[in-house]
């Protein structure tokens, strides 16, 4: 594998950042995951716009998006894959031990790994931990992901592929790496960004293309929703057939199946869509 590290491509064995990089020592970094099919990215511009928003939210300098694009293109050309997970990581760079950021400049790493198409349906669990909708990192896609690691491990133990969080006031929020949608009376709803969820790229596109509405929802809506589905870069739109112990018979249901079809068609027609 060839990996882009701070200005150029390196072999996997020699691709290195310092052990004192702030992204490693204190999780001071941001990232984006972009789907790539046969070397072609999907929604790269939207992902790079969010990368910049996350950098500003964390107080990092704006990334050089021209360099990031060059890095993505170089990595995809050097690593031909049918379906790939392109990972862009941008950190505070070489810094003193502790929370204070150094002045050596940011680090940029771009890598890609192979992946496979997700199943049409999956199982999820809710977890007892909460998202803080008022935290300093709320809405930012940061490398501080340990909370998600713990929650996803709980999901795996229960035979699920995703864990869903409520927020501190008991409202439905998001998954460890996905956004969640529910169908109520035939209408699609998803939690608003004010719930503390990440403003997912796939979430925004799916909401626009299907007419979903942002609705402040209680966590226990998962016990009564007619249909539930997830969105993320690699899931696209994925139906949920089990929430905790509740089976949703016939998943994907008709509304979710239509959303899946619409997303697939619109994504195929425009590989770099805009949100306006």
C-alpha positions as CSV (number, residue, x, y, z in Angstrom):
1,X,0.0,0.0,0.0
2,X,1.1,3.5,-0.8
3,X,0.2,6.2,1.8
4,X,0.4,10.0,1.6
5,X,2.2,11.5,4.5
6,X,3.0,15.2,4.7
7,X,3.7,16.0,1.1
8,X,4.3,12.7,-0.7
9,X,3.6,9.0,-1.1
10,X,5.4,6.4,1.0
11,X,5.4,2.7,1.2
12,X,3.2,1.3,4.0
13,X,6.4,0.2,5.9
14,X,8.0,3.6,5.8
15,X,4.9,5.9,6.2
16,X,5.4,7.5,9.5
17,X,4.4,10.5,11.7
18,X,6.1,11.3,14.9
19,X,5.1,9.5,18.1
20,X,4.8,13.1,19.5
21,X,2.2,14.1,16.9
22,X,-0.7,15.7,18.8
23,X,-3.2,13.5,17.0
24,X,-1.6,10.5,18.7
25,X,-0.8,12.0,22.1
26,X,-4.1,13.8,22.8
27,X,-6.4,13.0,19.9
28,X,-6.0,16.5,18.5
29,X,-7.1,15.8,14.9
30,X,-9.9,15.5,12.5
31,X,-10.7,13.1,9.7
32,X,-13.0,12.3,6.8
33,X,-13.9,8.9,5.2
34,X,-14.7,9.0,1.5
35,X,-16.1,6.2,-0.6
36,X,-14.1,5.4,-3.7
37,X,-15.3,3.1,-6.5
38,X,-12.8,2.1,-9.1
39,X,-10.7,5.1,-8.2
40,X,-13.6,7.6,-8.3
41,X,-14.6,9.4,-5.1
42,X,-18.1,10.2,-4.1
43,X,-19.1,13.6,-2.6
44,X,-15.4,14.6,-2.2
45,X,-16.2,18.3,-2.2
46,X,-18.7,18.0,0.6
47,X,-16.3,16.0,2.6
48,X,-13.5,18.6,2.2
49,X,-15.9,21.4,3.1
50,X,-16.6,19.5,6.4
51,X,-12.9,18.9,6.9
52,X,-12.4,22.6,6.9
53,X,-15.3,23.2,9.3
54,X,-14.0,20.6,11.7
55,X,-10.5,22.2,11.5
56,X,-11.9,25.6,12.4
57,X,-14.0,24.1,15.2
58,X,-10.9,22.5,16.7
59,X,-8.8,25.6,16.1
60,X,-6.5,24.0,13.5
61,X,-5.3,26.0,10.5
62,X,-7.5,25.5,7.4
63,X,-6.2,22.5,5.4
64,X,-4.8,23.1,2.0
65,X,-7.6,21.5,0.0
66,X,-5.7,21.5,-3.2
67,X,-3.0,19.4,-1.5
68,X,-5.7,17.2,0.0
69,X,-7.2,16.6,-3.5
70,X,-3.7,15.8,-4.9
71,X,-3.1,13.4,-2.1
72,X,-6.4,11.6,-2.6
73,X,-5.8,11.3,-6.3
74,X,-2.3,10.0,-5.8
75,X,-3.3,7.4,-3.3
76,X,-6.2,6.1,-5.4
77,X,-4.0,5.9,-8.4
78,X,-1.3,4.0,-6.5
79,X,-3.7,1.6,-4.9
80,X,-6.3,0.4,-7.4
81,X,-9.4,-0.9,-5.7
82,X,-12.9,-1.9,-6.8
83,X,-14.4,-0.4,-3.6
84,X,-12.3,1.6,-1.2
85,X,-12.4,3.5,2.1
86,X,-10.4,6.6,1.6
87,X,-9.3,8.1,4.9
88,X,-8.1,11.7,5.2
89,X,-6.5,12.5,8.6
90,X,-5.4,16.0,9.6
91,X,-3.8,16.6,13.0
92,X,-2.2,19.3,15.2
93,X,1.2,17.9,14.2
94,X,4.4,17.7,16.3
95,X,3.7,19.2,19.7
96,X,4.8,19.1,23.3
97,X,3.4,16.4,25.6
98,X,0.1,17.7,27.0
99,X,-2.7,19.7,25.6
100,X,-0.8,22.7,24.3
101,X,-0.4,22.7,20.6
102,X,3.1,23.1,19.0
103,X,4.1,25.4,16.1
104,X,5.5,22.8,13.8
105,X,2.4,22.8,11.6
106,X,-0.3,20.2,10.9
107,X,0.1,16.7,9.7
108,X,-1.8,15.3,6.7
109,X,-2.1,11.6,6.1
110,X,-4.2,10.0,3.3
111,X,-4.7,6.2,3.0
112,X,-7.1,3.8,1.4
113,X,-8.2,0.3,2.3
114,X,-10.5,-2.1,0.5
115,X,-14.0,-2.7,1.7
116,X,-17.1,-4.6,0.6
117,X,-20.7,-3.5,-0.1
118,X,-22.8,-3.5,3.1
119,X,-25.8,-5.9,3.5
120,X,-29.2,-4.4,2.8
121,X,-30.2,-4.8,6.5
122,X,-28.5,-4.8,9.9
123,X,-29.1,-5.0,13.6
124,X,-28.4,-2.1,16.1
125,X,-28.5,-1.7,19.8
126,X,-28.9,1.3,22.1
127,X,-26.2,2.0,24.6
128,X,-26.4,3.6,28.1
129,X,-23.9,6.3,27.3
130,X,-24.9,9.7,26.0
131,X,-23.8,12.2,23.4
132,X,-23.1,15.6,24.9
133,X,-25.0,18.0,22.6
134,X,-23.3,21.0,24.2
135,X,-19.7,19.7,24.2
136,X,-16.7,21.5,22.7
137,X,-16.3,18.8,20.0
138,X,-20.0,18.4,19.2
139,X,-20.6,18.3,15.5
140,X,-16.9,17.9,14.6
141,X,-15.5,14.8,13.0
142,X,-12.5,14.4,15.3
143,X,-10.0,11.6,15.9
144,X,-11.2,11.4,19.5
145,X,-13.1,8.2,18.8
146,X,-12.5,6.1,21.8
147,X,-16.1,6.5,23.0
148,X,-17.3,5.1,19.7
149,X,-14.9,2.2,20.0
150,X,-16.4,1.2,23.4
151,X,-20.0,1.5,22.2
152,X,-19.3,-0.4,19.0
153,X,-17.7,-3.2,21.0
154,X,-20.9,-3.4,23.0
155,X,-22.9,-3.7,19.7
156,X,-20.7,-6.4,18.4
157,X,-21.2,-8.4,21.6
158,X,-24.9,-8.3,21.0
159,X,-24.6,-9.4,17.4
160,X,-25.2,-5.9,15.9
161,X,-23.1,-3.7,13.7
162,X,-24.0,-0.3,15.2
163,X,-24.7,1.3,18.5
164,X,-27.1,4.2,18.8
165,X,-26.8,7.0,21.3
166,X,-29.3,9.3,23.0
167,X,-28.1,12.7,24.1
168,X,-28.0,14.2,27.7
169,X,-31.7,15.1,27.6
170,X,-32.9,11.7,26.4
171,X,-33.4,12.5,22.7
172,X,-32.4,10.3,19.8
173,X,-29.0,11.4,18.5
174,X,-26.8,9.1,16.2
175,X,-24.7,6.0,15.9
176,X,-21.0,5.6,16.4
177,X,-20.4,6.2,12.7
178,X,-23.8,6.7,11.3
179,X,-26.9,8.9,11.3
180,X,-30.3,7.4,12.1
181,X,-33.7,7.9,10.4
182,X,-37.1,6.6,11.5
183,X,-40.4,6.3,9.6
184,X,-43.5,7.5,11.5
185,X,-46.9,7.4,9.8
186,X,-45.1,6.9,6.5
187,X,-42.9,10.0,6.9
188,X,-39.1,10.0,7.3
189,X,-37.6,11.8,10.2
190,X,-34.0,12.3,11.4
191,X,-32.7,14.1,14.5
192,X,-31.6,17.7,14.0
193,X,-27.9,18.7,14.3
194,X,-28.9,20.4,17.6
195,X,-29.3,16.9,19.1
196,X,-25.5,16.6,19.0
197,X,-25.3,14.4,16.0
198,X,-22.7,14.8,13.3
199,X,-23.9,16.6,10.2
200,X,-23.3,13.5,8.0
201,X,-22.7,14.0,4.3
202,X,-24.9,11.0,3.4
203,X,-27.4,12.1,6.0
204,X,-27.8,15.5,4.3
205,X,-28.0,14.0,0.8
206,X,-30.5,11.3,1.8
207,X,-32.7,13.9,3.6
208,X,-32.7,16.2,0.6
209,X,-33.4,13.4,-1.9
210,X,-36.1,11.7,0.1
211,X,-37.8,14.7,1.7
212,X,-37.0,13.6,5.2
213,X,-37.5,16.2,7.9
214,X,-35.4,17.0,11.0
215,X,-37.4,16.3,14.1
216,X,-36.5,16.3,17.8
217,X,-37.3,12.7,18.8
218,X,-37.2,10.8,22.1
219,X,-34.8,7.9,22.2
220,X,-37.7,5.5,22.8
221,X,-39.1,6.3,19.3
222,X,-37.0,3.3,18.3
223,X,-39.6,1.1,20.1
224,X,-42.5,2.2,18.0
225,X,-41.1,3.4,14.6
226,X,-42.5,1.6,11.6
227,X,-39.1,1.5,9.9
228,X,-35.5,2.5,10.9
229,X,-32.5,3.0,8.7
230,X,-29.0,4.2,8.9
231,X,-26.9,6.4,6.7
232,X,-23.1,6.8,6.4
233,X,-20.4,7.0,3.8
234,X,-20.0,3.2,3.4
235,X,-23.5,2.2,4.4
236,X,-25.2,4.6,2.0
237,X,-28.8,3.9,3.1
238,X,-29.1,0.7,5.2
239,X,-32.3,-0.7,6.7
240,X,-32.4,-1.9,10.3
241,X,-34.1,-5.2,11.0
242,X,-33.6,-5.3,14.7
243,X,-33.3,-2.7,17.4
244,X,-32.2,-4.2,20.7
245,X,-34.7,-7.1,21.1
246,X,-37.3,-5.6,18.7
247,X,-37.6,-7.2,15.3
248,X,-38.8,-5.0,12.4
249,X,-40.4,-7.6,10.2
250,X,-40.0,-7.3,6.4
251,X,-37.0,-4.9,6.5
252,X,-36.3,-3.0,4.4
253,X,-39.8,-1.7,4.6
254,X,-41.4,0.1,1.6
255,X,-40.3,3.6,2.7
256,X,-36.7,2.5,3.4
257,X,-36.6,0.5,0.2
258,X,-37.6,3.6,-1.8
259,X,-35.0,5.7,0.0
260,X,-32.3,3.1,-0.8
261,X,-33.3,3.1,-4.5
262,X,-33.4,6.9,-4.7
263,X,-30.0,7.3,-3.0
264,X,-28.4,4.8,-5.3
265,X,-29.8,6.4,-8.4
266,X,-29.0,10.0,-7.5
267,X,-25.5,9.0,-6.3
268,X,-24.8,7.2,-9.5
269,X,-25.9,10.2,-11.6
270,X,-23.8,12.8,-9.7
271,X,-20.5,11.7,-8.1
272,X,-19.8,15.1,-6.6
273,X,-23.2,16.5,-5.6
274,X,-23.9,19.8,-4.0
275,X,-26.2,20.7,-1.2
276,X,-26.8,24.3,-2.3
